[in-house]
């Protein structure tokens, strides 16, 4: 049985995971609709999204500061909302002893 991604809404740590970041970045770059949370996507689908996201970031040296104004504002909004949601759901941004 293939592993499936739980989706942004059901991801652990308030979606503050590598997969959650990839989904948010997919939204930033318009690779997936804002309503898409990738629930039930298999590893192959997530890999395709990863490759597209990576290619988009490559255009900007993988730095949010290098994004054009519109994308930088979109990135900031998406991540501010995500952090607010994660903290409200118990996510603690401090690293633990095992990190």
Secondary structure, 3 states (H helix, E strand, C coil): CCCECCCHHHCHHHHCCHHHHHHHHHHHCCCCCCCCCCCCCEHHHHHHHHHHHHHHHHCCCCCHHHCCHHHHHHHHHHHHHHHHHHHHCCCCCCCCCCC
